């Protein structure tokens, strides 16, 4: 989910522009609900990046036994 933050942000912007610019058609409520869902996913994704950063990968090195 952390890698999809930009996707969620883009979808939030698109649905926000469609849903809240004054357009009126039969499916506008669905677009507005989708906006709320995507906005929540953006917040959750950003919080996950903040509290659970990616750990650096450990490189294993062979041990020399003399």
Buried (B, 14 or more C-beta within 10 A) or exposed (E): EBEEBEEBBEBBBBBBEBBEEEEEEEEBEEBBEBBEBBBEBBEBBBEEBEEEEEEEEEEEEEEEEE
